[in-house]
Amino acid sequence: MFEALAKKIEKLTLELVDIQSVVGSSDENIVSEKVYEKFTEMEYFKKHPENLMYVMAKDDEPLNRKSVVAVLKGEKAKSDKTLVLIGHTDTVGVSDYGVNAEFATKPDQLIEKLRNVTLPEDVRKDLESGEYYFGRGMFDMKSGTSTLMSIVEMLSEDVENFEGNLIMAAVCDEEGGSKGMLSVVEELIKIQEREGFEYLAVIDTDYSAPRFEGDNTRYIYVGTVGKLMPSFYVIGAEAHAGDPFKGIDSNHISSAITEEMNFNFEYCDEAEGEVTVPPISLRQQDLKPEYSVQTNRASYLYFNFSTHSSTPDQMMDKVVKGAEKAFQKVIDRLQEEHKKYSESNNFPYEKLPWEARVLTYAELYEKVKAEMGDELDKIMDDLSDKLLEDINIDDRIYSLKMVERLHELWSDGNPVVVAYYSPPYYPHIYVKGETDLEKKLMDTVEAVMKGNTSKYDVQVKKFYPYISDLSYAAAPREEGAVESLMDNMPGYGKKYDLPLAEMQKLNLPVVNIGPFGKDAHKFTERLEIDYSFNVAPKLVYDTIMGLLK
């Protein structure tokens, strides 16, 4: 049975990879249509076309991308038990392949082209081994999506002896803003209410890679990492470059915040001995529009923070303290240097007037609202509407413009740092075993691991370490957590929105059982053939059957 399944997965993977589906392009719909077509060819969906549908991505003009949702209802006995299976159909771009970009989705041709490219030793070894498929989307993640589709097909062929239900979602835009999954979340709630399904868990088959040099372990992840984007709008005090101590440079403050947080292990999030990667700066930029010898007054920066257990309110408290510490270091340094400068020139020394101030966006809004009343809400709503006239405005720039305007309206022009959140937000899902569903998933995965007779060392970890659509199977339920996110994300609900109520209602534990490979998002992206087609699919199948037992 599994030998035939492996061949089917391999064939389908190559078919899907052959269709270029770069995120943010109209080509995403071409692969969605191929997936839909593949389901229509299955006998079950010929008999039950009502169980196959497109789900349009919300607010996605002009691309109007779509995901595919297929519902398989077992017929052995009446059961409401249902599993959600997800995989994405988009990929990152192919420009990194250079002159070989046209072959990026042609694995057979690409491997010959790569023989003439200078490659790292480990890549060259894998290339010559014959044990890997190279190509964009082979690894991330059309092989995983093909695995789920093929398992659904296999079960549909004997649906009379299958008990329980599966909902398979092949989603668009995972590599971008996750509009596919976010729209599917809302559809899942509609299906649940219509069918009376009892959702048990979400199974994803996104990729699994070595975690360090020489790592040969294959991983199953029960749970997933989250992501927050703490951002800082920095206001200093301008001065002439020939008299800089009369001001305080916003670039100096923003650089100190970067120095404080970037790669700082103190900001890692730990749970059960698993630690996130440290924060990394994704942008740091001053906002001076022209050249002049005036020092810079305004800057902004934002970071990628990974989470295992910290909620948005907890993280905001942490980064505010960090920004205050960084700001104070700048002031202390300026005082020292100003004193040296004054003494060396025989000038009288006077202590500089600066104070380290950090406010959250919510706190700033309260201060300005106290001054302006309801007029503030109208001004901010009008600005939001104006910004949204540009349908291509970046989420981060939208947030920045909202913070800039709010600060402009404040009567206090002294130096300050405003801490806020930029989109996107991915909740972590920490499967602790505290609920019946969590216990069921953990026990099932443990049983599957005991039954693993393959030659591979397969280990279970708590958190899938790569940002993925798994995050949207739940949302924080702790008091104040979601409210802190919404209050401190400028314009939340207008430019950027999440179906938080639906996510909280789903509240599902998650597991990722993916193919094995290396170098996702690089031109050396490659899929290890044996484990990915012969072992991982059986682990997925066994997990499905164990959960529905």
C-alpha positions as CSV (number, residue, x, y, z in Angstrom):
1,M,0.0,0.0,0.0
2,F,2.6,2.5,1.0
3,E,4.9,1.7,-1.9
4,A,2.1,2.7,-4.3
5,L,1.4,5.7,-2.2
6,A,5.0,6.8,-2.4
7,K,5.0,6.6,-6.2
8,K,1.8,8.6,-6.4
9,I,3.1,11.3,-4.1
10,E,6.3,11.6,-6.2
11,K,4.4,11.9,-9.4
12,L,2.1,14.5,-8.1
13,T,4.9,16.5,-6.5
14,L,6.7,16.7,-9.9
15,E,3.5,17.8,-11.6
16,L,2.9,20.6,-9.0
17,V,6.5,21.7,-9.0
18,D,6.3,22.1,-12.8
19,I,3.8,24.9,-12.3
20,Q,5.6,28.0,-11.2
21,S,3.5,29.6,-8.4
22,V,5.6,32.4,-6.9
23,V,3.8,34.1,-4.0
24,G,2.2,37.4,-4.9
25,S,1.7,36.5,-8.5
26,S,-1.3,35.4,-10.6
27,D,0.4,32.1,-11.1
28,E,-0.7,31.1,-7.7
29,N,-4.2,30.5,-9.1
30,I,-2.8,28.2,-11.8
31,V,-1.5,25.7,-9.3
32,S,-4.7,26.0,-7.2
33,E,-6.7,25.1,-10.3
34,K,-4.4,22.1,-10.9
35,V,-5.0,21.0,-7.3
36,Y,-8.8,21.4,-7.7
37,E,-8.6,19.5,-11.0
38,K,-6.8,16.6,-9.3
39,F,-9.5,16.4,-6.7
40,T,-12.3,16.4,-9.3
41,E,-10.6,13.3,-10.9
42,M,-11.1,11.3,-7.7
43,E,-14.3,9.1,-7.7
44,Y,-15.3,10.4,-4.3
45,F,-15.5,14.0,-5.4
46,K,-17.2,13.1,-8.6
47,K,-20.0,11.6,-6.4
48,H,-19.8,14.5,-3.9
49,P,-18.9,17.7,-5.8
50,E,-20.4,19.7,-3.0
51,N,-17.5,18.7,-0.8
52,L,-15.0,20.4,-3.0
53,M,-14.7,24.2,-3.1
54,Y,-12.5,27.2,-3.7
55,V,-12.1,29.7,-0.8
56,M,-11.2,33.1,-2.1
57,A,-8.5,35.0,-0.3
58,K,-10.1,38.0,1.5
59,D,-9.2,41.5,0.4
60,D,-6.9,40.3,-2.3
61,E,-7.6,42.5,-5.3
62,P,-6.3,42.5,-8.0
63,L,-4.9,39.0,-7.7
64,N,-8.0,37.3,-6.3
65,R,-6.1,34.3,-5.3
66,K,-7.9,31.2,-4.0
67,S,-7.3,28.1,-1.9
68,V,-8.8,24.7,-2.4
69,V,-10.8,22.9,0.4
70,A,-11.8,19.3,0.1
71,V,-14.0,17.5,2.6
72,L,-13.9,13.7,2.9
73,K,-16.6,12.1,5.0
74,G,-16.0,8.6,6.2
75,E,-18.9,6.2,5.6
76,K,-18.0,3.3,7.9
77,A,-20.0,4.7,10.8
78,K,-21.4,8.1,11.7
79,S,-18.7,10.2,13.3
80,D,-18.2,13.9,13.9
81,K,-14.5,13.5,14.6
82,T,-12.6,15.6,12.1
83,L,-9.0,16.4,11.3
84,V,-7.8,19.5,9.4
85,L,-4.9,18.9,7.0
86,I,-3.1,21.9,5.5
87,G,-0.4,22.5,2.9
88,H,0.5,25.5,0.9
89,T,0.9,25.7,-2.9
90,D,2.9,28.9,-3.3
91,T,6.6,29.2,-3.4
92,V,9.2,32.0,-3.0
93,G,10.7,33.5,-6.1
94,V,13.3,32.0,-8.5
95,S,15.6,35.0,-9.1
96,D,18.2,33.4,-6.9
97,Y,18.7,30.7,-9.6
98,G,20.3,33.4,-11.8
99,V,20.8,32.2,-15.4
100,N,19.1,28.9,-14.4
101,A,15.9,30.5,-13.3
102,E,13.9,29.0,-16.2
103,F,14.9,25.6,-14.9
104,A,14.1,26.2,-11.3
105,T,10.8,24.2,-11.5
106,K,12.3,21.5,-13.9
107,P,14.1,19.2,-11.5
108,D,15.4,16.8,-14.2
109,Q,16.9,19.6,-16.2
110,L,18.0,21.7,-13.2
111,I,20.2,19.0,-11.8
112,E,22.3,19.0,-15.0
113,K,22.5,22.8,-14.9
114,L,23.7,22.7,-11.3
115,R,26.6,20.4,-12.2
116,N,28.1,23.4,-13.9
117,V,27.7,25.8,-11.0
118,T,30.1,26.3,-8.2
119,L,28.5,24.7,-5.1
120,P,29.4,24.2,-1.5
121,E,30.8,20.8,-0.8
122,D,27.8,19.4,1.0
123,V,25.5,20.5,-1.8
124,R,27.7,19.0,-4.4
125,K,27.7,15.7,-2.5
126,D,23.9,15.6,-2.3
127,L,23.7,16.5,-6.0
128,E,25.9,13.6,-7.0
129,S,24.3,11.1,-4.6
130,G,21.1,10.7,-6.6
131,E,19.2,10.9,-3.3
132,Y,17.8,14.3,-3.7
133,Y,15.4,16.2,-6.0
134,F,16.5,19.8,-6.6
135,G,14.0,22.6,-7.5
136,R,11.9,25.4,-6.3
137,G,9.0,24.1,-4.3
138,M,10.2,20.5,-4.2
139,F,11.0,20.8,-0.5
140,D,8.9,23.9,0.5
141,M,6.3,22.5,0.2
142,K,4.7,20.8,-2.8
143,S,5.9,17.4,-1.7
144,G,4.1,17.9,1.6
145,T,0.9,19.1,-0.1
146,S,1.1,16.2,-2.5
147,T,1.4,13.8,0.5
148,L,-1.8,15.1,2.0
149,M,-3.7,15.0,-1.3
150,S,-2.5,11.5,-2.0
151,I,-3.5,10.2,1.4
152,V,-7.0,11.8,1.0
153,E,-7.3,10.1,-2.4
154,M,-6.2,6.7,-0.9
155,L,-8.7,6.9,1.9
156,S,-11.4,8.1,-0.5
157,E,-11.0,4.9,-2.5
158,D,-12.1,2.9,0.5
159,V,-14.4,5.5,2.1
160,E,-16.8,2.7,3.1
161,N,-14.3,1.5,5.6
162,F,-13.1,4.9,6.8
163,E,-14.5,6.4,9.9
164,G,-14.2,10.1,10.7
165,N,-13.7,13.1,8.5
166,L,-10.9,15.0,6.8
167,I,-10.8,18.6,5.7
168,M,-7.8,19.2,3.4
169,A,-6.9,22.8,2.6
170,A,-4.3,23.6,-0.1
171,V,-3.8,27.3,0.7
172,C,-2.3,30.2,-1.3
173,D,0.0,33.0,0.0
174,E,1.7,31.1,2.9
175,E,5.0,32.7,1.9
176,G,3.4,36.2,2.0
177,G,0.7,37.4,4.2
178,S,-1.1,34.1,4.8
179,K,-4.3,35.4,3.2
180,G,-5.1,31.9,2.1
181,M,-5.0,30.3,5.5
182,L,-6.7,33.2,7.2
183,S,-9.6,32.9,4.8
184,V,-9.7,29.2,5.3
185,V,-9.9,29.6,9.1
186,E,-13.2,31.5,8.7
187,E,-14.4,28.7,6.3
188,L,-13.5,26.0,8.8
189,I,-15.8,27.6,11.3
190,K,-18.6,27.7,8.8
191,I,-18.1,24.1,7.9
192,Q,-18.0,23.1,11.5
193,E,-21.3,24.9,12.2
194,R,-22.9,23.4,9.1
195,E,-21.8,19.8,9.6
196,G,-21.5,19.6,13.3
197,F,-17.9,18.4,13.1
198,E,-15.7,18.0,16.2
199,Y,-12.3,19.2,15.2
200,L,-9.4,17.3,16.9
201,A,-6.2,18.8,15.5
202,V,-4.5,20.4,12.6
203,I,-1.8,18.4,10.7
204,D,0.6,20.2,8.4
205,T,3.3,18.6,6.2
206,D,5.6,21.6,5.8
207,Y,9.3,20.9,5.5
208,S,11.7,19.6,8.2
209,A,15.4,20.4,7.9
210,P,18.6,19.8,9.9
211,R,18.8,22.1,12.9
212,F,22.5,22.4,12.9
213,E,25.5,21.4,10.8
214,G,25.7,17.6,10.4
215,D,22.2,17.0,12.0
216,N,20.7,13.9,10.5
217,T,17.6,13.7,12.7
218,R,14.1,13.8,11.2
219,Y,11.7,15.8,13.3
220,I,8.0,15.8,14.1
221,Y,6.8,19.0,15.8
222,V,3.8,19.0,18.2
223,G,3.2,22.8,18.4
224,T,4.6,25.7,16.5
225,V,6.7,28.9,17.0
226,G,5.0,32.3,17.0
227,K,6.2,35.7,15.7
228,L,5.8,39.3,16.8
229,M,7.2,42.4,15.2
230,P,8.1,44.9,17.9
231,S,8.7,48.3,16.3
232,F,10.0,51.6,17.5
233,Y,9.4,55.1,16.3
234,V,12.2,57.2,17.7
235,I,12.0,61.0,18.1
236,G,15.2,62.8,19.0
237,A,16.0,66.5,19.0
238,E,17.6,68.0,15.9
239,A,20.8,70.2,16.0
240,H,23.4,71.6,13.7
241,A,26.1,69.1,13.0
242,G,28.6,71.7,14.1
243,D,27.0,71.9,17.6
244,P,25.6,68.3,18.1
245,F,25.4,68.3,21.9
246,K,22.5,70.7,21.6
247,G,20.4,67.8,20.2
248,I,20.1,64.1,20.5
249,D,20.3,62.0,17.4
250,S,17.4,59.6,16.7
251,N,19.9,57.4,14.8
252,H,22.0,57.1,17.9
253,I,18.9,55.9,19.9
254,S,17.7,53.5,17.3
255,S,21.2,52.0,17.0
256,A,21.3,51.5,20.7
257,I,18.0,49.7,20.6
258,T,19.4,47.5,17.8
259,E,22.5,46.9,19.9
260,E,20.4,46.0,22.9
261,M,18.1,43.5,21.1
262,N,19.7,42.2,18.0
263,F,20.9,38.6,18.6
264,N,20.5,39.1,22.3
265,F,19.8,35.7,24.0
266,E,18.0,37.5,26.9
267,Y,15.1,38.1,24.5
268,C,14.8,34.5,23.4
269,D,11.7,32.7,24.5
270,E,12.1,29.3,26.2
271,A,9.6,26.5,26.9
272,E,10.4,23.0,28.1
273,G,14.1,23.3,27.2
274,E,13.4,24.6,23.6
275,V,14.6,28.1,22.9
276,T,13.7,30.4,20.0
277,V,16.2,32.0,17.8
278,P,17.1,35.5,19.2
279,P,15.5,38.7,17.8
280,I,16.9,40.0,14.5
281,S,16.5,43.5,13.1
282,L,14.5,43.6,9.8
283,R,14.7,47.3,9.2
284,Q,16.4,50.4,10.7
285,Q,16.1,53.6,8.9
286,D,16.1,57.4,9.5
287,L,13.2,59.5,8.2
288,K,15.0,62.6,7.1
289,P,13.8,63.3,3.6
290,E,16.8,65.4,2.4
291,Y,20.5,66.0,2.9
292,S,21.4,68.8,5.3
293,V,23.9,69.3,8.2
294,Q,21.0,69.0,10.6
295,T,21.2,65.9,12.8
296,N,18.4,63.4,12.4
297,R,15.2,63.9,14.4
298,A,13.1,60.8,13.5
299,S,13.9,57.1,12.9
300,Y,12.2,53.8,13.0
301,L,13.1,50.2,13.2
302,Y,11.5,46.8,13.7
303,F,12.5,43.3,14.7
304,N,11.5,39.7,14.2
305,F,10.8,38.2,17.6
306,S,10.0,34.5,17.9
307,T,7.8,33.2,20.7
308,H,7.2,29.9,22.5
309,S,5.2,31.1,25.5
310,S,5.3,34.9,25.6
311,T,2.0,36.7,24.8
312,P,1.8,40.1,23.0
313,D,1.3,42.0,26.3
314,Q,4.2,40.2,28.0
315,M,6.5,40.9,25.0
316,M,5.5,44.5,24.9
317,D,6.5,44.9,28.6
318,K,9.8,43.3,27.8
319,V,10.7,45.4,24.8
320,V,9.7,48.6,26.5
321,K,12.1,47.9,29.3
322,G,14.8,47.1,26.7
323,A,14.2,50.3,24.8
324,E,14.4,52.3,28.0
325,K,17.7,50.7,28.9
326,A,19.1,51.5,25.4
327,F,17.8,55.1,25.5
328,Q,19.4,55.6,28.9
329,K,22.8,54.2,27.7
330,V,22.7,56.8,24.9
331,I,22.1,59.6,27.4
332,D,24.8,58.4,29.8
333,R,27.3,58.2,26.9
334,L,26.4,61.7,25.7
335,Q,26.9,63.1,29.2
336,E,30.3,61.5,29.4
337,E,31.4,62.7,26.0
338,H,29.9,66.2,26.5
339,K,31.9,66.5,29.7
340,K,35.2,65.5,28.0
341,Y,34.5,67.9,25.1
342,S,33.7,70.8,27.4
343,E,36.7,70.3,29.6
344,S,39.1,69.9,26.6
345,N,37.9,73.3,25.2
346,N,37.7,75.0,28.6
347,F,34.0,75.5,28.2
348,P,31.7,75.4,31.3
349,Y,30.1,72.0,31.6
350,E,26.3,71.8,32.0
351,K,24.5,68.5,32.3
352,L,22.4,67.7,29.2
353,P,18.6,67.8,29.7
354,W,17.6,64.5,28.0
355,E,15.3,62.0,29.7
356,A,14.8,58.4,28.6
357,R,11.1,58.1,27.7
358,V,9.4,55.1,26.1
359,L,5.7,54.9,25.5
360,T,3.6,52.2,24.0
361,Y,1.3,53.2,21.1
362,A,-1.7,52.7,23.3
363,E,-0.2,55.0,26.0
364,L,0.5,57.7,23.4
365,Y,-3.0,57.4,22.0
366,E,-4.4,58.0,25.5
367,K,-2.3,61.1,26.0
368,V,-3.3,62.6,22.7
369,K,-6.9,61.7,23.2
370,A,-6.9,63.5,26.6
371,E,-5.8,66.6,24.7
372,M,-8.0,66.4,21.6
373,G,-11.0,64.3,22.6
374,D,-13.0,62.5,19.9
375,E,-11.5,64.7,17.2
376,L,-8.4,62.5,17.3
377,D,-10.4,59.4,16.3
378,K,-11.7,61.2,13.2
379,I,-8.3,62.5,12.2
380,M,-6.7,59.0,12.5
381,D,-9.6,57.4,10.7
382,D,-9.3,59.9,7.8
383,L,-5.6,59.2,7.6
384,S,-6.2,55.5,7.5
385,D,-8.7,55.9,4.7
386,K,-6.3,58.1,2.7
387,L,-3.4,55.6,3.2
388,L,-5.7,52.7,2.1
389,E,-6.4,54.4,-1.2
390,D,-3.0,52.9,-2.2
391,I,-3.9,49.2,-2.3
392,N,-0.2,48.3,-2.5
393,I,0.9,50.2,0.6
394,D,3.1,48.0,2.7
395,D,1.7,47.0,6.1
396,R,4.8,48.2,7.9
397,I,4.7,51.6,6.2
398,Y,1.0,52.0,7.0
399,S,1.7,51.4,10.6
400,L,4.6,53.9,10.6
401,K,2.5,56.6,9.0
402,M,-0.2,56.1,11.7
403,V,2.4,56.4,14.5
404,E,4.0,59.5,12.9
405,R,0.7,61.3,12.6
406,L,-0.3,60.4,16.2
407,H,2.9,61.8,17.5
408,E,2.6,65.0,15.4
409,L,-0.7,65.7,17.2
410,W,0.9,65.5,20.7
411,S,1.8,68.8,22.3
412,D,4.9,67.3,23.8
413,G,7.8,67.5,21.3
414,N,10.6,66.2,23.6
415,P,12.6,63.1,22.6
416,V,10.6,59.9,23.0
417,V,10.5,56.3,21.7
418,V,7.1,54.9,20.8
419,A,6.9,51.1,20.9
420,Y,4.3,49.4,18.8
421,Y,3.6,46.2,16.8
422,S,3.9,46.0,13.0
423,P,2.1,43.2,11.1
424,P,2.2,40.3,10.7
425,Y,1.4,38.4,13.9
426,Y,1.7,34.6,14.2
427,P,0.6,33.2,17.5
428,H,2.7,30.4,18.9
429,I,0.9,27.2,19.8
430,Y,2.3,25.5,22.9
431,V,0.8,21.9,23.2
432,K,1.2,21.2,26.9
433,G,-1.2,18.3,27.3
434,E,-3.5,20.4,29.5
435,T,-6.6,19.6,27.4
436,D,-8.1,16.4,26.2
437,L,-7.3,17.3,22.6
438,E,-3.7,18.1,23.4
439,K,-3.3,14.8,25.3
440,K,-4.9,12.9,22.5
441,L,-2.4,14.4,20.0
442,M,0.6,13.9,22.2
443,D,-0.4,10.3,22.9
444,T,-1.0,9.5,19.3
445,V,2.3,10.9,18.1
446,E,4.1,9.0,20.9
447,A,2.4,5.8,19.6
448,V,3.3,6.5,16.0
449,M,6.9,7.0,17.1
450,K,6.9,3.6,18.8
451,G,5.7,2.0,15.6
452,N,8.3,3.7,13.5
453,T,10.4,0.8,12.1
454,S,12.3,2.9,9.5
455,K,16.1,3.3,9.6
456,Y,15.8,7.0,10.4
457,D,16.2,8.6,13.8
458,V,12.9,10.5,14.2
459,Q,12.4,12.7,17.2
460,V,9.5,14.7,18.6
461,K,10.0,18.4,19.4
462,K,7.6,20.9,20.8
463,F,7.7,23.8,18.4
464,Y,7.9,23.8,14.6
465,P,10.7,26.4,14.3
466,Y,9.7,28.1,11.0
467,I,6.9,30.6,10.7
468,S,4.0,28.8,9.1
469,D,0.2,28.8,8.7
470,L,-0.1,26.4,11.6
471,S,-0.1,29.4,13.9
472,Y,-3.6,30.3,12.8
473,A,-5.2,27.2,14.3
474,A,-5.5,29.1,17.6
475,A,-5.0,32.5,19.3
476,P,-4.1,33.5,22.8
477,R,-6.9,33.3,25.3
478,E,-5.0,34.8,28.3
479,E,-6.6,38.0,29.6
480,G,-5.3,41.1,27.9
481,A,-3.0,39.3,25.5
482,V,-5.0,39.9,22.3
483,E,-6.2,43.3,23.5
484,S,-2.5,44.4,23.8
485,L,-1.8,43.3,20.3
486,M,-4.8,45.2,18.9
487,D,-4.3,48.3,21.0
488,N,-0.6,48.6,20.0
489,M,-0.9,47.7,16.3
490,P,-1.8,51.0,14.6
491,G,-5.0,50.7,12.5
492,Y,-5.6,47.1,13.5
493,G,-8.7,45.9,11.8
494,K,-8.4,48.2,8.8
495,K,-5.1,47.5,6.9
496,Y,-4.3,44.4,8.8
497,D,-6.8,42.1,10.4
498,L,-6.9,38.6,11.8
499,P,-10.0,36.3,12.4
500,L,-9.0,36.2,16.1
501,A,-12.5,35.2,17.3
502,E,-12.5,32.2,14.8
503,M,-8.9,31.3,15.8
504,Q,-9.9,31.3,19.4
505,K,-12.9,29.2,18.6
506,L,-10.8,26.6,16.7
507,N,-8.2,26.5,19.5
508,L,-6.7,23.4,18.1
509,P,-3.4,21.6,18.9
510,V,-1.1,21.2,15.8
511,V,1.5,18.8,14.5
512,N,3.9,19.1,11.6
513,I,5.1,15.9,10.0
514,G,7.0,17.0,6.9
515,P,9.4,15.8,4.3
516,F,13.1,16.1,4.9
517,G,15.5,18.2,2.9
518,K,17.8,21.2,2.9
519,D,18.1,24.9,2.0
520,A,14.5,26.1,1.8
521,H,14.4,29.5,0.1
522,K,17.8,29.0,-1.5
523,F,18.7,28.0,-5.1
524,T,20.1,24.8,-3.6
525,E,16.7,23.8,-2.2
526,R,16.4,20.0,-2.3
527,L,14.3,17.2,-1.1
528,E,15.6,13.9,0.3
529,I,13.7,11.3,-1.7
530,D,13.6,8.1,0.5
531,Y,12.4,9.6,3.8
532,S,10.1,12.2,2.1
533,F,8.2,9.7,-0.1
534,N,8.5,6.4,1.8
535,V,8.6,7.3,5.5
536,A,7.0,10.6,6.3
537,P,3.8,9.8,4.5
538,K,3.3,6.6,6.6
539,L,3.9,8.7,9.7
540,V,1.2,11.1,8.5
541,Y,-1.2,8.3,7.7
542,D,-0.6,6.6,11.1
543,T,-1.2,9.9,12.9
544,I,-4.5,10.4,11.1
545,M,-5.7,7.0,11.8
546,G,-4.5,7.1,15.4
547,L,-6.3,10.4,16.1
548,L,-9.6,9.2,14.5
549,K,-9.5,5.9,16.3
